[in-house]
């Protein structure tokens, strides 16, 4: 496609809502997923630490 102005570029030939919405959802997923993965990892590490501590107390 060839755009003659920035306004035409951002309008995306009438499909701006779909195009920019897709970019927005993708950007949101790319931001949220690493945060959730880090939280899941921390939860798993904490769970393992509690389990190890419980096993040490039992011995």
mmJSON file of the N, C-alpha and C atoms, coordinates in Angstrom:
{"data_MODEL":{"atom_site":{
"group_PDB":["ATOM","ATOM","ATOM","ATOM","ATOM","ATOM","ATOM","ATOM","ATOM","ATOM","ATOM","ATOM","ATOM","ATOM","ATOM","ATOM","ATOM","ATOM","ATOM","ATOM","ATOM","ATOM","ATOM","ATOM","ATOM","ATOM","ATOM","ATOM","ATOM","ATOM","ATOM","ATOM","ATOM","ATOM","ATOM","ATOM","ATOM","ATOM","ATOM","ATOM","ATOM","ATOM","ATOM","ATOM","ATOM","ATOM","ATOM","ATOM","ATOM","ATOM","ATOM","ATOM","ATOM","ATOM","ATOM","ATOM","ATOM","ATOM","ATOM","ATOM","ATOM","ATOM","ATOM","ATOM","ATOM","ATOM","ATOM","ATOM","ATOM","ATOM","ATOM","ATOM","ATOM","ATOM","ATOM","ATOM","ATOM","ATOM","ATOM","ATOM","ATOM","ATOM","ATOM","ATOM","ATOM","ATOM","ATOM","ATOM","ATOM","ATOM","ATOM","ATOM","ATOM","ATOM","ATOM","ATOM","ATOM","ATOM","ATOM","ATOM","ATOM","ATOM","ATOM","ATOM","ATOM","ATOM","ATOM","ATOM","ATOM","ATOM","ATOM","ATOM","ATOM","ATOM","ATOM","ATOM","ATOM","ATOM","ATOM","ATOM","ATOM","ATOM","ATOM","ATOM","ATOM","ATOM","ATOM","ATOM","ATOM","ATOM","ATOM","ATOM","ATOM","ATOM","ATOM","ATOM","ATOM","ATOM","ATOM","ATOM","ATOM","ATOM","ATOM","ATOM","ATOM","ATOM","ATOM","ATOM","ATOM","ATOM","ATOM","ATOM","ATOM","ATOM","ATOM","ATOM","ATOM","ATOM","ATOM","ATOM","ATOM","ATOM","ATOM","ATOM","ATOM","ATOM","ATOM","ATOM","ATOM","ATOM","ATOM","ATOM","ATOM","ATOM","ATOM","ATOM","ATOM"],
"id":[1,2,3,4,5,6,7,8,9,10,11,12,13,14,15,16,17,18,19,20,21,22,23,24,25,26,27,28,29,30,31,32,33,34,35,36,37,38,39,40,41,42,43,44,45,46,47,48,49,50,51,52,53,54,55,56,57,58,59,60,61,62,63,64,65,66,67,68,69,70,71,72,73,74,75,76,77,78,79,80,81,82,83,84,85,86,87,88,89,90,91,92,93,94,95,96,97,98,99,100,101,102,103,104,105,106,107,108,109,110,111,112,113,114,115,116,117,118,119,120,121,122,123,124,125,126,127,128,129,130,131,132,133,134,135,136,137,138,139,140,141,142,143,144,145,146,147,148,149,150,151,152,153,154,155,156,157,158,159,160,161,162,163,164,165,166,167,168,169,170,171,172,173,174,175,176,177],
"type_symbol":["N","C","C","N","C","C","N","C","C","N","C","C","N","C","C","N","C","C","N","C","C","N","C","C","N","C","C","N","C","C","N","C","C","N","C","C","N","C","C","N","C","C","N","C","C","N","C","C","N","C","C","N","C","C","N","C","C","N","C","C","N","C","C","N","C","C","N","C","C","N","C","C","N","C","C","N","C","C","N","C","C","N","C","C","N","C","C","N","C","C","N","C","C","N","C","C","N","C","C","N","C","C","N","C","C","N","C","C","N","C","C","N","C","C","N","C","C","N","C","C","N","C","C","N","C","C","N","C","C","N","C","C","N","C","C","N","C","C","N","C","C","N","C","C","N","C","C","N","C","C","N","C","C","N","C","C","N","C","C","N","C","C","N","C","C","N","C","C","N","C","C","N","C","C","N","C","C"],
"label_atom_id":["N","CA","C","N","CA","C","N","CA","C","N","CA","C","N","CA","C","N","CA","C","N","CA","C","N","CA","C","N","CA","C","N","CA","C","N","CA","C","N","CA","C","N","CA","C","N","CA","C","N","CA","C","N","CA","C","N","CA","C","N","CA","C","N","CA","C","N","CA","C","N","CA","C","N","CA","C","N","CA","C","N","CA","C","N","CA","C","N","CA","C","N","CA","C","N","CA","C","N","CA","C","N","CA","C","N","CA","C","N","CA","C","N","CA","C","N","CA","C","N","CA","C","N","CA","C","N","CA","C","N","CA","C","N","CA","C","N","CA","C","N","CA","C","N","CA","C","N","CA","C","N","CA","C","N","CA","C","N","CA","C","N","CA","C","N","CA","C","N","CA","C","N","CA","C","N","CA","C","N","CA","C","N","CA","C","N","CA","C","N","CA","C","N","CA","C","N","CA","C","N","CA","C","N","CA","C"],
"label_alt_id":[null,null,null,null,null,null,null,null,null,null,null,null,null,null,null,null,null,null,null,null,null,null,null,null,null,null,null,null,null,null,null,null,null,null,null,null,null,null,null,null,null,null,null,null,null,null,null,null,null,null,null,null,null,null,null,null,null,null,null,null,null,null,null,null,null,null,null,null,null,null,null,null,null,null,null,null,null,null,null,null,null,null,null,null,null,null,null,null,null,null,null,null,null,null,null,null,null,null,null,null,null,null,null,null,null,null,null,null,null,null,null,null,null,null,null,null,null,null,null,null,null,null,null,null,null,null,null,null,null,null,null,null,null,null,null,null,null,null,null,null,null,null,null,null,null,null,null,null,null,null,null,null,null,null,null,null,null,null,null,null,null,null,null,null,null,null,null,null,null,null,null,null,null,null,null,null,null],
"label_comp_id":["UNK","UNK","UNK","UNK","UNK","UNK","UNK","UNK","UNK","UNK","UNK","UNK","UNK","UNK","UNK","UNK","UNK","UNK","UNK","UNK","UNK","UNK","UNK","UNK","UNK","UNK","UNK","UNK","UNK","UNK","UNK","UNK","UNK","UNK","UNK","UNK","UNK","UNK","UNK","UNK","UNK","UNK","UNK","UNK","UNK","UNK","UNK","UNK","UNK","UNK","UNK","UNK","UNK","UNK","UNK","UNK","UNK","UNK","UNK","UNK","UNK","UNK","UNK","UNK","UNK","UNK","UNK","UNK","UNK","UNK","UNK","UNK","UNK","UNK","UNK","UNK","UNK","UNK","UNK","UNK","UNK","UNK","UNK","UNK","UNK","UNK","UNK","UNK","UNK","UNK","UNK","UNK","UNK","UNK","UNK","UNK","UNK","UNK","UNK","UNK","UNK","UNK","UNK","UNK","UNK","UNK","UNK","UNK","UNK","UNK","UNK","UNK","UNK","UNK","UNK","UNK","UNK","UNK","UNK","UNK","UNK","UNK","UNK","UNK","UNK","UNK","UNK","UNK","UNK","UNK","UNK","UNK","UNK","UNK","UNK","UNK","UNK","UNK","UNK","UNK","UNK","UNK","UNK","UNK","UNK","UNK","UNK","UNK","UNK","UNK","UNK","UNK","UNK","UNK","UNK","UNK","UNK","UNK","UNK","UNK","UNK","UNK","UNK","UNK","UNK","UNK","UNK","UNK","UNK","UNK","UNK","UNK","UNK","UNK","UNK","UNK","UNK"],
"label_asym_id":["A","A","A","A","A","A","A","A","A","A","A","A","A","A","A","A","A","A","A","A","A","A","A","A","A","A","A","A","A","A","A","A","A","A","A","A","A","A","A","A","A","A","A","A","A","A","A","A","A","A","A","A","A","A","A","A","A","A","A","A","A","A","A","A","A","A","A","A","A","A","A","A","A","A","A","A","A","A","A","A","A","A","A","A","A","A","A","A","A","A","A","A","A","A","A","A","A","A","A","A","A","A","A","A","A","A","A","A","A","A","A","A","A","A","A","A","A","A","A","A","A","A","A","A","A","A","A","A","A","A","A","A","A","A","A","A","A","A","A","A","A","A","A","A","A","A","A","A","A","A","A","A","A","A","A","A","A","A","A","A","A","A","A","A","A","A","A","A","A","A","A","A","A","A","A","A","A"],
"label_entity_id":["1","1","1","1","1","1","1","1","1","1","1","1","1","1","1","1","1","1","1","1","1","1","1","1","1","1","1","1","1","1","1","1","1","1","1","1","1","1","1","1","1","1","1","1","1","1","1","1","1","1","1","1","1","1","1","1","1","1","1","1","1","1","1","1","1","1","1","1","1","1","1","1","1","1","1","1","1","1","1","1","1","1","1","1","1","1","1","1","1","1","1","1","1","1","1","1","1","1","1","1","1","1","1","1","1","1","1","1","1","1","1","1","1","1","1","1","1","1","1","1","1","1","1","1","1","1","1","1","1","1","1","1","1","1","1","1","1","1","1","1","1","1","1","1","1","1","1","1","1","1","1","1","1","1","1","1","1","1","1","1","1","1","1","1","1","1","1","1","1","1","1","1","1","1","1","1","1"],
"label_seq_id":[1,1,1,2,2,2,3,3,3,4,4,4,5,5,5,6,6,6,7,7,7,8,8,8,9,9,9,10,10,10,11,11,11,12,12,12,13,13,13,14,14,14,15,15,15,16,16,16,17,17,17,18,18,18,19,19,19,20,20,20,21,21,21,22,22,22,23,23,23,24,24,24,25,25,25,26,26,26,27,27,27,28,28,28,29,29,29,30,30,30,31,31,31,32,32,32,33,33,33,34,34,34,35,35,35,36,36,36,37,37,37,38,38,38,39,39,39,40,40,40,41,41,41,42,42,42,43,43,43,44,44,44,45,45,45,46,46,46,47,47,47,48,48,48,49,49,49,50,50,50,51,51,51,52,52,52,53,53,53,54,54,54,55,55,55,56,56,56,57,57,57,58,58,58,59,59,59],
"pdbx_PDB_ins_code":[null,null,null,null,null,null,null,null,null,null,null,null,null,null,null,null,null,null,null,null,null,null,null,null,null,null,null,null,null,null,null,null,null,null,null,null,null,null,null,null,null,null,null,null,null,null,null,null,null,null,null,null,null,null,null,null,null,null,null,null,null,null,null,null,null,null,null,null,null,null,null,null,null,null,null,null,null,null,null,null,null,null,null,null,null,null,null,null,null,null,null,null,null,null,null,null,null,null,null,null,null,null,null,null,null,null,null,null,null,null,null,null,null,null,null,null,null,null,null,null,null,null,null,null,null,null,null,null,null,null,null,null,null,null,null,null,null,null,null,null,null,null,null,null,null,null,null,null,null,null,null,null,null,null,null,null,null,null,null,null,null,null,null,null,null,null,null,null,null,null,null,null,null,null,null,null,null],
"Cartn_x":[0.83,0.0,0.877,0.348,1.056,0.207,0.757,0.032,0.631,-0.233,0.218,0.378,-0.111,0.002,0.0,0.479,0.429,-1.004,-1.952,-3.344,-3.843,-3.484,-3.88,-3.208,-1.95,-1.248,-1.977,-2.298,-2.954,-4.386,-5.034,-6.389,-6.368,-5.241,-5.043,-6.132,-6.51,-7.491,-8.858,-9.194,-10.496,-10.474,-9.332,-9.23,-8.42,-8.329,-7.479,-7.872,-9.147,-9.594,-9.071,-9.147,-8.692,-7.172,-6.505,-5.037,-4.442,-4.818,-4.216,-4.714,-5.928,-6.409,-5.587,-5.244,-4.41,-3.023,-2.451,-1.148,-1.242,-2.306,-2.471,-2.6,-3.421,-3.601,-2.301,-1.584,-0.309,0.7,0.785,1.714,1.342,0.055,-0.381,0.023,-0.186,0.206,1.707,2.477,3.935,4.441,3.67,4.048,3.594,2.377,1.788,2.385,2.644,3.111,4.415,5.456,6.674,6.423,5.533,5.216,4.543,3.608,2.942,3.905,4.793,5.775,6.697,7.108,7.966,7.225,5.944,5.155,5.006,4.73,4.605,5.916,7.04,8.345,8.583,8.3,8.477,7.589,6.358,5.453,5.995,6.532,7.088,8.321,9.188,10.395,9.998,9.046,8.596,7.973,7.214,6.61,7.686,8.694,9.791,10.554,10.768,11.453,10.652,9.325,8.483,8.536,8.525,8.574,9.902,10.993,12.312,12.392,11.878,11.887,11.034,9.892,9.028,9.722,10.437,11.154,12.284,12.949,14.033,13.48,12.285,11.68,11.244,10.823,10.369,11.535,12.718,13.86,14.428],
"Cartn_y":[-1.174,0.0,1.24,2.285,3.549,4.615,5.238,6.273,7.623,8.598,9.94,10.857,10.438,11.265,10.364,10.899,10.109,9.738,10.614,10.317,9.105,9.003,7.836,6.572,6.717,5.56,5.053,5.972,5.556,5.096,5.552,5.096,3.698,3.3,1.96,1.588,2.507,2.215,1.846,2.36,2.064,0.873,0.211,-0.955,-0.666,0.6,0.999,0.302,0.188,-0.44,-1.869,-2.613,-4.001,-4.093,-3.267,-3.314,-2.876,-1.695,-1.182,-1.952,-2.452,-3.306,-4.583,-5.147,-6.355,-6.067,-4.952,-4.573,-4.363,-3.723,-3.466,-4.741,-5.667,-6.934,-7.723,-7.737,-8.442,-7.826,-6.502,-5.821,-6.131,-6.112,-6.422,-7.838,-8.786,-10.179,-10.314,-9.584,-9.662,-9.022,-8.131,-7.524,-8.397,-8.908,-9.641,-11.034,-11.732,-13.124,-13.271,-12.465,-12.607,-12.301,-11.369,-11.07,-12.261,-12.891,-14.063,-15.241,-15.401,-16.486,-16.28,-15.04,-14.756,-15.047,-14.688,-14.968,-16.469,-17.222,-18.683,-19.293,-18.792,-19.304,-19.015,-17.789,-17.436,-18.295,-18.527,-19.381,-20.805,-21.325,-22.681,-22.762,-21.763,-21.748,-21.667,-20.802,-20.687,-21.988,-22.637,-23.913,-24.959,-25.01,-25.955,-25.64,-24.36,-23.98,-24.41,-24.214,-24.644,-26.159,-26.881,-28.34,-28.819,-28.21,-28.577,-28.272,-27.102,-26.741,-27.713,-28.127,-29.076,-30.423,-30.844,-32.125,-32.076,-30.946,-30.797,-30.85,-30.261,-30.289,-31.69,-32.503,-33.856,-34.771,-34.444,-35.334,-35.109],
"Cartn_z":[0.0,0.0,0.0,-0.541,-0.597,0.084,1.114,1.849,1.514,1.312,0.954,2.157,3.316,4.511,5.745,6.847,8.082,8.486,8.221,8.557,7.786,6.52,5.721,6.253,6.683,7.248,8.488,9.413,10.655,10.423,9.361,9.036,8.436,7.868,7.295,6.304,5.466,4.427,4.979,6.152,6.758,7.699,7.831,8.704,9.961,10.334,11.463,12.76,13.028,14.271,14.37,13.297,13.303,13.354,12.56,12.498,13.824,14.311,15.541,16.759,16.702,17.783,17.892,16.75,16.738,17.293,16.891,17.436,18.944,19.403,20.83,21.646,21.163,21.873,21.894,20.789,20.734,21.691,21.707,22.625,24.073,24.381,25.736,26.134,25.243,25.522,25.71,24.921,25.025,26.32,26.899,28.177,29.345,29.272,30.383,30.539,29.455,29.541,30.328,30.08,30.901,32.381,32.668,34.065,34.741,34.039,34.592,34.733,33.777,33.854,35.052,35.293,36.445,37.744,37.81,39.009,39.241,38.163,38.304,38.772,38.267,38.683,40.157,40.595,42.004,42.895,42.486,43.254,43.356,42.263,42.271,43.17,43.09,43.933,45.401,45.735,47.123,47.613,46.765,47.135,47.418,46.571,46.792,48.071,48.352,49.592,50.819,50.774,51.891,52.061,50.94,51.007,51.588,51.18,51.709,53.199,53.589,55.005,55.815,55.301,55.997,56.131,55.093,55.153,56.17,56.303,57.275,58.699,58.903,60.238,60.622,59.641,59.919,60.3,59.875,60.127,61.456],
"occupancy":[1.0,1.0,1.0,1.0,1.0,1.0,1.0,1.0,1.0,1.0,1.0,1.0,1.0,1.0,1.0,1.0,1.0,1.0,1.0,1.0,1.0,1.0,1.0,1.0,1.0,1.0,1.0,1.0,1.0,1.0,1.0,1.0,1.0,1.0,1.0,1.0,1.0,1.0,1.0,1.0,1.0,1.0,1.0,1.0,1.0,1.0,1.0,1.0,1.0,1.0,1.0,1.0,1.0,1.0,1.0,1.0,1.0,1.0,1.0,1.0,1.0,1.0,1.0,1.0,1.0,1.0,1.0,1.0,1.0,1.0,1.0,1.0,1.0,1.0,1.0,1.0,1.0,1.0,1.0,1.0,1.0,1.0,1.0,1.0,1.0,1.0,1.0,1.0,1.0,1.0,1.0,1.0,1.0,1.0,1.0,1.0,1.0,1.0,1.0,1.0,1.0,1.0,1.0,1.0,1.0,1.0,1.0,1.0,1.0,1.0,1.0,1.0,1.0,1.0,1.0,1.0,1.0,1.0,1.0,1.0,1.0,1.0,1.0,1.0,1.0,1.0,1.0,1.0,1.0,1.0,1.0,1.0,1.0,1.0,1.0,1.0,1.0,1.0,1.0,1.0,1.0,1.0,1.0,1.0,1.0,1.0,1.0,1.0,1.0,1.0,1.0,1.0,1.0,1.0,1.0,1.0,1.0,1.0,1.0,1.0,1.0,1.0,1.0,1.0,1.0,1.0,1.0,1.0,1.0,1.0,1.0,1.0,1.0,1.0,1.0,1.0,1.0],
"B_iso_or_equiv":[0.0,0.0,0.0,0.0,0.0,0.0,0.0,0.0,0.0,0.0,0.0,0.0,0.0,0.0,0.0,0.0,0.0,0.0,0.0,0.0,0.0,0.0,0.0,0.0,0.0,0.0,0.0,0.0,0.0,0.0,0.0,0.0,0.0,0.0,0.0,0.0,0.0,0.0,0.0,0.0,0.0,0.0,0.0,0.0,0.0,0.0,0.0,0.0,0.0,0.0,0.0,0.0,0.0,0.0,0.0,0.0,0.0,0.0,0.0,0.0,0.0,0.0,0.0,0.0,0.0,0.0,0.0,0.0,0.0,0.0,0.0,0.0,0.0,0.0,0.0,0.0,0.0,0.0,0.0,0.0,0.0,0.0,0.0,0.0,0.0,0.0,0.0,0.0,0.0,0.0,0.0,0.0,0.0,0.0,0.0,0.0,0.0,0.0,0.0,0.0,0.0,0.0,0.0,0.0,0.0,0.0,0.0,0.0,0.0,0.0,0.0,0.0,0.0,0.0,0.0,0.0,0.0,0.0,0.0,0.0,0.0,0.0,0.0,0.0,0.0,0.0,0.0,0.0,0.0,0.0,0.0,0.0,0.0,0.0,0.0,0.0,0.0,0.0,0.0,0.0,0.0,0.0,0.0,0.0,0.0,0.0,0.0,0.0,0.0,0.0,0.0,0.0,0.0,0.0,0.0,0.0,0.0,0.0,0.0,0.0,0.0,0.0,0.0,0.0,0.0,0.0,0.0,0.0,0.0,0.0,0.0,0.0,0.0,0.0,0.0,0.0,0.0],
"pdbx_formal_charge":[null,null,null,null,null,null,null,null,null,null,null,null,null,null,null,null,null,null,null,null,null,null,null,null,null,null,null,null,null,null,null,null,null,null,null,null,null,null,null,null,null,null,null,null,null,null,null,null,null,null,null,null,null,null,null,null,null,null,null,null,null,null,null,null,null,null,null,null,null,null,null,null,null,null,null,null,null,null,null,null,null,null,null,null,null,null,null,null,null,null,null,null,null,null,null,null,null,null,null,null,null,null,null,null,null,null,null,null,null,null,null,null,null,null,null,null,null,null,null,null,null,null,null,null,null,null,null,null,null,null,null,null,null,null,null,null,null,null,null,null,null,null,null,null,null,null,null,null,null,null,null,null,null,null,null,null,null,null,null,null,null,null,null,null,null,null,null,null,null,null,null,null,null,null,null,null,null],
"auth_seq_id":[1,1,1,2,2,2,3,3,3,4,4,4,5,5,5,6,6,6,7,7,7,8,8,8,9,9,9,10,10,10,11,11,11,12,12,12,13,13,13,14,14,14,15,15,15,16,16,16,17,17,17,18,18,18,19,19,19,20,20,20,21,21,21,22,22,22,23,23,23,24,24,24,25,25,25,26,26,26,27,27,27,28,28,28,29,29,29,30,30,30,31,31,31,32,32,32,33,33,33,34,34,34,35,35,35,36,36,36,37,37,37,38,38,38,39,39,39,40,40,40,41,41,41,42,42,42,43,43,43,44,44,44,45,45,45,46,46,46,47,47,47,48,48,48,49,49,49,50,50,50,51,51,51,52,52,52,53,53,53,54,54,54,55,55,55,56,56,56,57,57,57,58,58,58,59,59,59],
"auth_comp_id":["UNK","UNK","UNK","UNK","UNK","UNK","UNK","UNK","UNK","UNK","UNK","UNK","UNK","UNK","UNK","UNK","UNK","UNK","UNK","UNK","UNK","UNK","UNK","UNK","UNK","UNK","UNK","UNK","UNK","UNK","UNK","UNK","UNK","UNK","UNK","UNK","UNK","UNK","UNK","UNK","UNK","UNK","UNK","UNK","UNK","UNK","UNK","UNK","UNK","UNK","UNK","UNK","UNK","UNK","UNK","UNK","UNK","UNK","UNK","UNK","UNK","UNK","UNK","UNK","UNK","UNK","UNK","UNK","UNK","UNK","UNK","UNK","UNK","UNK","UNK","UNK","UNK","UNK","UNK","UNK","UNK","UNK","UNK","UNK","UNK","UNK","UNK","UNK","UNK","UNK","UNK","UNK","UNK","UNK","UNK","UNK","UNK","UNK","UNK","UNK","UNK","UNK","UNK","UNK","UNK","UNK","UNK","UNK","UNK","UNK","UNK","UNK","UNK","UNK","UNK","UNK","UNK","UNK","UNK","UNK","UNK","UNK","UNK","UNK","UNK","UNK","UNK","UNK","UNK","UNK","UNK","UNK","UNK","UNK","UNK","UNK","UNK","UNK","UNK","UNK","UNK","UNK","UNK","UNK","UNK","UNK","UNK","UNK","UNK","UNK","UNK","UNK","UNK","UNK","UNK","UNK","UNK","UNK","UNK","UNK","UNK","UNK","UNK","UNK","UNK","UNK","UNK","UNK","UNK","UNK","UNK","UNK","UNK","UNK","UNK","UNK","UNK"],
"auth_asym_id":["A","A","A","A","A","A","A","A","A","A","A","A","A","A","A","A","A","A","A","A","A","A","A","A","A","A","A","A","A","A","A","A","A","A","A","A","A","A","A","A","A","A","A","A","A","A","A","A","A","A","A","A","A","A","A","A","A","A","A","A","A","A","A","A","A","A","A","A","A","A","A","A","A","A","A","A","A","A","A","A","A","A","A","A","A","A","A","A","A","A","A","A","A","A","A","A","A","A","A","A","A","A","A","A","A","A","A","A","A","A","A","A","A","A","A","A","A","A","A","A","A","A","A","A","A","A","A","A","A","A","A","A","A","A","A","A","A","A","A","A","A","A","A","A","A","A","A","A","A","A","A","A","A","A","A","A","A","A","A","A","A","A","A","A","A","A","A","A","A","A","A","A","A","A","A","A","A"],
"auth_atom_id":["N","CA","C","N","CA","C","N","CA","C","N","CA","C","N","CA","C","N","CA","C","N","CA","C","N","CA","C","N","CA","C","N","CA","C","N","CA","C","N","CA","C","N","CA","C","N","CA","C","N","CA","C","N","CA","C","N","CA","C","N","CA","C","N","CA","C","N","CA","C","N","CA","C","N","CA","C","N","CA","C","N","CA","C","N","CA","C","N","CA","C","N","CA","C","N","CA","C","N","CA","C","N","CA","C","N","CA","C","N","CA","C","N","CA","C","N","CA","C","N","CA","C","N","CA","C","N","CA","C","N","CA","C","N","CA","C","N","CA","C","N","CA","C","N","CA","C","N","CA","C","N","CA","C","N","CA","C","N","CA","C","N","CA","C","N","CA","C","N","CA","C","N","CA","C","N","CA","C","N","CA","C","N","CA","C","N","CA","C","N","CA","C","N","CA","C","N","CA","C","N","CA","C","N","CA","C"],
"pdbx_PDB_model_num":[1,1,1,1,1,1,1,1,1,1,1,1,1,1,1,1,1,1,1,1,1,1,1,1,1,1,1,1,1,1,1,1,1,1,1,1,1,1,1,1,1,1,1,1,1,1,1,1,1,1,1,1,1,1,1,1,1,1,1,1,1,1,1,1,1,1,1,1,1,1,1,1,1,1,1,1,1,1,1,1,1,1,1,1,1,1,1,1,1,1,1,1,1,1,1,1,1,1,1,1,1,1,1,1,1,1,1,1,1,1,1,1,1,1,1,1,1,1,1,1,1,1,1,1,1,1,1,1,1,1,1,1,1,1,1,1,1,1,1,1,1,1,1,1,1,1,1,1,1,1,1,1,1,1,1,1,1,1,1,1,1,1,1,1,1,1,1,1,1,1,1,1,1,1,1,1,1]
}}}
